[in-house]
Amino acid sequence: MKTYKNKTNLIILLIVSFASAEFSDTLSYYQKFDIALNSLMDKRFKLSQSQFSDIIKSKESYEPTSLIMLAKSLYAQKKYDEAEKIIKSELPNLNNSDYMIYAQILLSDIYLSKENFTSAFRNYLFIRPEIKDSINLSELDDRLIQCISNGLKENQLENILMEEKNS
């Protein structure tokens, strides 16, 4: 009886898999993005990495958000070098866009995770004037304090502070 039930479950699983594969080809960019974002939010980082990669590789045009979210998926898996490479390659394309702030924050978070506190601090300071939301600003200030408390290179810190216009 168990063997019959297992075979039935396998057949149902195969049918559902084929049906979802066929269905995924008909999804719009935004539907695919939403599915990948849900995977990321559910902490299914490898799955979200795969889904965002598929979006980027598809023949459809994609928005820079997909690359940023791919980098976030990699960052969550502690693949810092890969995430950093993606963000750095995309930054020139993001000039004067709303995505620039999010990409810079992610890059700074990568620096912070790699214990490059001075670079993280410099980037957080660079981004800070652009942030208008008080919650995000508070979170950024917490990251700045984390950089300071973990130690910064004094000579680089002096250069950063000399360039800073906001006392």
Residue frames relative to the residue before (quaternion, step in Angstrom):
aa qw qx qy qz dx dy dz
M 1.0000 0.0000 0.0000 0.0000 0.00 0.00 0.00
K 0.6542 0.5203 -0.3177 0.4477 3.59 0.96 -0.88
T 0.6314 0.5421 -0.3322 0.4440 3.58 0.99 -0.82
Y 0.6469 0.5125 -0.3124 0.4704 3.57 0.97 -0.87
K 0.6606 0.5067 -0.3015 0.4648 3.58 0.97 -0.89
N 0.6474 0.5160 -0.3115 0.4665 3.60 1.01 -0.82
K 0.6508 0.5043 -0.3150 0.4722 3.59 1.02 -0.82
T 0.6334 0.5253 -0.3234 0.4672 3.56 1.03 -0.80
N 0.6561 0.5056 -0.3070 0.4687 3.58 0.94 -0.87
L 0.6391 0.5272 -0.3175 0.4612 3.56 1.03 -0.82
I 0.6551 0.5075 -0.3087 0.4669 3.58 0.93 -0.88
I 0.6481 0.5062 -0.3157 0.4734 3.58 0.95 -0.87
L 0.6434 0.5242 -0.3173 0.4588 3.57 0.97 -0.87
L 0.6597 0.5060 -0.3069 0.4632 3.60 0.94 -0.84
I 0.6499 0.5132 -0.3160 0.4630 3.58 0.95 -0.87
V 0.6660 0.4922 -0.3003 0.4733 3.57 0.92 -0.91
S 0.6380 0.5337 -0.3264 0.4491 3.59 1.00 -0.82
F 0.6743 0.4799 -0.2956 0.4772 3.58 0.90 -0.91
A 0.6499 0.5174 -0.3171 0.4576 3.55 0.97 -0.83
S 0.6817 0.4676 -0.3034 0.4739 3.60 0.91 -0.83
A 0.6150 0.5349 -0.3543 0.4584 3.59 1.06 -0.65
E 0.6500 0.4990 -0.3059 0.4848 3.57 0.99 -0.83
F 0.6598 0.5194 -0.2959 0.4554 3.56 1.00 -0.87
S 0.6450 0.5471 -0.3329 0.4170 3.58 0.98 -0.82
D 0.6066 0.5551 -0.3597 0.4411 3.59 1.15 -0.50
T 0.7114 0.4441 -0.2589 0.4792 3.57 1.15 -0.49
L 0.4944 0.6653 -0.4310 0.3567 3.59 1.26 -0.03
S 0.4644 -0.6536 0.5165 0.3008 3.54 -1.13 0.63
Y 0.7009 -0.4328 0.3509 0.4452 3.54 -1.31 0.20
Y 0.6964 0.4893 -0.2861 0.4403 3.59 0.82 -0.97
Q 0.6319 0.5145 -0.3358 0.4725 3.59 1.05 -0.67
K 0.6468 0.5028 -0.3118 0.4813 3.57 0.99 -0.85
F 0.6415 0.5242 -0.3201 0.4597 3.56 0.98 -0.86
D 0.6531 0.5199 -0.3106 0.4546 3.58 0.94 -0.89
I 0.6415 0.5114 -0.3227 0.4719 3.60 0.97 -0.80
A 0.6721 0.4902 -0.2923 0.4718 3.59 0.91 -0.92
L 0.6380 0.5202 -0.3225 0.4672 3.58 1.02 -0.79
N 0.6344 0.5191 -0.3262 0.4708 3.60 1.00 -0.79
S 0.6259 0.5241 -0.3375 0.4686 3.59 1.02 -0.73
L 0.6481 0.5105 -0.3117 0.4713 3.57 1.00 -0.84
M 0.6793 0.4895 -0.2884 0.4646 3.58 0.92 -0.90
D 0.6720 0.4682 -0.2821 0.4996 3.58 1.18 -0.58
K 0.4621 -0.7143 0.4046 0.3354 3.57 1.36 0.19
R 0.4282 0.6330 -0.5008 0.4064 3.51 1.08 0.84
F 0.0938 -0.8912 0.4427 0.0317 3.50 0.67 1.26
K 0.6527 0.4978 -0.3301 0.4661 3.60 0.94 -0.76
L 0.6390 0.5139 -0.3216 0.4736 3.56 1.04 -0.79
S 0.6693 0.4816 -0.3115 0.4724 3.60 0.86 -0.86
Q 0.5978 0.5496 -0.3604 0.4590 3.60 1.06 -0.69
S 0.6684 0.4974 -0.2909 0.4704 3.55 0.90 -0.94
Q 0.6793 0.4969 -0.2953 0.4521 3.58 0.89 -0.92
F 0.6718 0.4676 -0.3107 0.4832 3.61 0.91 -0.81
S 0.6091 0.5398 -0.3512 0.4629 3.60 1.06 -0.67
D 0.6484 0.5156 -0.3137 0.4641 3.56 0.98 -0.84
I 0.6212 0.5319 -0.3397 0.4645 3.59 1.01 -0.77
I 0.6880 0.4874 -0.2816 0.4581 3.56 0.87 -0.99
K 0.6985 0.4761 -0.2696 0.4613 3.59 0.98 -0.82
S 0.5419 0.6331 -0.4112 0.3693 3.57 1.18 -0.44
K 0.6028 -0.5926 0.4026 0.3512 3.53 -1.21 0.46
E 0.5251 0.6177 -0.4158 0.4121 3.56 1.26 -0.31
S 0.4825 -0.6068 0.5140 0.3672 3.54 -1.15 0.39
Y 0.1809 -0.7816 0.5894 0.0946 3.54 -1.09 0.68
E 0.4708 -0.6507 0.5155 0.2985 3.52 -1.25 0.42
P 0.6480 -0.5314 0.3689 0.4020 3.59 -1.17 0.44
T 0.5166 0.6490 -0.4155 0.3731 3.58 1.19 -0.44
S 0.6211 0.5506 -0.3514 0.4331 3.60 0.98 -0.72
L 0.6580 0.4927 -0.3110 0.4771 3.58 0.97 -0.79
I 0.6411 0.5123 -0.3279 0.4680 3.58 0.96 -0.81
M 0.6815 0.4773 -0.2921 0.4717 3.59 0.94 -0.85
L 0.5844 0.5395 -0.3686 0.4812 3.59 1.12 -0.56
A 0.6579 0.4980 -0.3017 0.4776 3.56 0.95 -0.88
K 0.6260 0.5244 -0.3385 0.4675 3.61 1.05 -0.71
S 0.6279 0.5284 -0.3307 0.4659 3.59 1.03 -0.76
L 0.6610 0.4925 -0.2964 0.4824 3.56 0.98 -0.86
Y 0.6296 0.5400 -0.3204 0.4576 3.57 1.00 -0.88
A 0.6609 0.5122 -0.3045 0.4563 3.59 0.93 -0.87
Q 0.6862 0.4417 -0.2704 0.5109 3.57 1.20 -0.51
K 0.4677 -0.6983 0.4061 0.3587 3.57 1.37 0.14
K 0.4220 0.6468 -0.5017 0.3897 3.56 1.09 0.75
Y 0.0725 -0.8791 0.4708 0.0172 3.51 0.73 1.20
D 0.6642 0.5175 -0.3220 0.4329 3.59 0.89 -0.87
E 0.6530 0.5041 -0.3119 0.4714 3.58 0.99 -0.82
A 0.6569 0.5069 -0.3049 0.4676 3.57 0.95 -0.91
E 0.6505 0.5193 -0.3120 0.4581 3.58 0.95 -0.88
K 0.6385 0.5344 -0.3239 0.4492 3.58 0.96 -0.85
I 0.6560 0.5078 -0.3106 0.4640 3.60 0.93 -0.88
I 0.6839 0.4870 -0.2947 0.4563 3.58 0.82 -0.98
K 0.6729 0.4962 -0.3086 0.4537 3.59 0.85 -0.91
S 0.6612 0.4966 -0.3206 0.4620 3.60 1.01 -0.71
E 0.7087 0.4636 -0.2597 0.4641 3.59 1.10 -0.64
L 0.5146 0.6895 -0.4078 0.3058 3.62 1.12 -0.55
P 0.6590 0.5056 -0.3443 0.4376 3.66 0.83 -0.78
N 0.6700 0.4982 -0.2954 0.4645 3.60 1.12 -0.59
L 0.6792 0.5193 -0.2752 0.4396 3.57 1.24 -0.34
N 0.3246 0.7749 -0.4984 0.2138 3.61 1.21 0.00
N 0.8637 0.0475 -0.0901 0.4936 3.52 -0.98 1.02
S 0.5530 0.5636 -0.4406 0.4272 3.59 1.03 0.65
D 0.6443 -0.5294 0.3911 0.3895 3.54 -1.28 0.36
Y 0.6211 0.5772 -0.3332 0.4123 3.56 1.16 -0.56
M 0.5142 0.6803 -0.4059 0.3286 3.58 1.18 -0.55
I 0.6541 0.5224 -0.3223 0.4421 3.60 0.87 -0.92
Y 0.6869 0.4867 -0.2904 0.4548 3.59 0.86 -0.96
A 0.6402 0.5114 -0.3212 0.4748 3.56 1.03 -0.76
Q 0.6616 0.5001 -0.3065 0.4672 3.59 0.96 -0.84
I 0.6333 0.5160 -0.3349 0.4696 3.60 0.99 -0.76
L 0.6555 0.4999 -0.3159 0.4698 3.58 0.92 -0.87
L 0.6398 0.5149 -0.3266 0.4678 3.59 0.94 -0.82
S 0.6517 0.5031 -0.3081 0.4767 3.58 0.98 -0.82
D 0.6329 0.5223 -0.3255 0.4698 3.59 1.02 -0.78
I 0.6178 0.5296 -0.3372 0.4733 3.57 1.07 -0.73
Y 0.6421 0.5137 -0.3185 0.4716 3.58 0.93 -0.89
L 0.6502 0.5192 -0.3098 0.4601 3.56 0.95 -0.90
S 0.6740 0.4904 -0.2911 0.4696 3.60 0.93 -0.86
K 0.6893 0.4453 -0.2693 0.5041 3.57 1.13 -0.63
E 0.4502 -0.7230 0.4024 0.3357 3.56 1.40 0.18
N 0.4172 0.6301 -0.5156 0.4038 3.54 1.06 0.80
F 0.1068 -0.8779 0.4653 0.0377 3.52 0.62 1.25
T 0.6440 0.5318 -0.3354 0.4359 3.59 1.00 -0.73
S 0.6634 0.4822 -0.3073 0.4826 3.60 0.94 -0.83
A 0.6280 0.5235 -0.3339 0.4690 3.58 1.01 -0.80
F 0.6515 0.5255 -0.3061 0.4534 3.57 0.91 -0.95
R 0.6528 0.5198 -0.3057 0.4586 3.59 0.91 -0.96
N 0.6929 0.4721 -0.2854 0.4643 3.59 0.87 -0.92
Y 0.6325 0.5220 -0.3390 0.4609 3.59 0.96 -0.79
L 0.6501 0.5082 -0.3196 0.4658 3.59 0.97 -0.81
F 0.6331 0.5437 -0.3172 0.4505 3.56 1.04 -0.82
I 0.7077 0.4695 -0.2460 0.4673 3.57 0.99 -0.90
R 0.5556 0.6916 -0.3736 0.2710 3.55 1.00 -0.90
P 0.6896 0.4808 -0.3212 0.4359 3.69 0.77 -0.82
E 0.6465 0.5454 -0.3148 0.4306 3.58 1.18 -0.49
I 0.6329 0.5497 -0.3283 0.4353 3.59 1.20 -0.46
K 0.2074 -0.8108 0.5434 0.0658 3.53 -0.72 1.15
D 0.6381 0.5444 -0.3127 0.4456 3.58 1.15 -0.65
S 0.4541 -0.7243 0.4486 0.2607 3.61 -0.71 1.06
I 0.6218 0.5310 -0.3528 0.4549 3.61 1.04 -0.62
N 0.6758 0.4744 -0.2909 0.4834 3.58 0.89 -0.92
L 0.6250 0.5372 -0.3322 0.4587 3.56 1.06 -0.74
S 0.6445 0.5171 -0.3109 0.4697 3.57 0.98 -0.84
E 0.6478 0.5084 -0.3109 0.4746 3.59 0.99 -0.85
L 0.6472 0.5080 -0.3163 0.4723 3.57 0.99 -0.79
D 0.6349 0.5227 -0.3274 0.4653 3.59 0.99 -0.79
D 0.6151 0.5351 -0.3413 0.4678 3.60 1.07 -0.71
R 0.6529 0.4992 -0.3110 0.4772 3.57 1.01 -0.77
L 0.6170 0.5324 -0.3441 0.4663 3.59 1.03 -0.73
I 0.6520 0.5034 -0.3071 0.4767 3.59 0.95 -0.86
Q 0.6240 0.5335 -0.3362 0.4615 3.58 1.02 -0.76
C 0.6319 0.5204 -0.3271 0.4722 3.59 1.01 -0.79
I 0.6691 0.5029 -0.2981 0.4588 3.56 0.89 -0.97
S 0.7018 0.4840 -0.2804 0.4411 3.57 0.85 -0.93
N 0.6867 0.4594 -0.2868 0.4849 3.59 1.18 -0.41
G 0.6068 -0.5947 0.3397 0.4034 3.56 1.25 0.03
L 0.0734 -0.7725 0.6307 0.0038 3.49 -0.93 1.01
K 0.5161 -0.5982 0.4958 0.3606 3.56 -1.18 0.45
E 0.4697 -0.7411 0.4076 0.2530 3.53 -0.51 1.26
N 0.6728 0.4967 -0.3213 0.4443 3.60 0.84 -0.86
Q 0.6665 0.4746 -0.3067 0.4862 3.59 1.01 -0.73
L 0.6124 0.5507 -0.3421 0.4524 3.57 1.08 -0.70
E 0.6369 0.5192 -0.3279 0.4661 3.60 0.96 -0.81
N 0.6503 0.5071 -0.3183 0.4676 3.60 0.95 -0.82
I 0.6415 0.5213 -0.3197 0.4631 3.57 0.97 -0.85
L 0.6969 0.4771 -0.2764 0.4586 3.57 0.83 -0.98
M 0.6193 0.5312 -0.3554 0.4561 3.62 1.05 -0.58
E 0.6828 0.4761 -0.2797 0.4784 3.57 1.08 -0.70
E 0.5867 0.6091 -0.3591 0.3947 3.58 1.17 -0.60
K 0.2982 -0.7803 0.5319 0.1385 3.56 -0.87 1.00
N 0.6830 0.4521 -0.2718 0.5052 3.57 1.20 -0.55
S 0.3245 -0.7797 0.5016 0.1875 3.59 -0.36 1.22
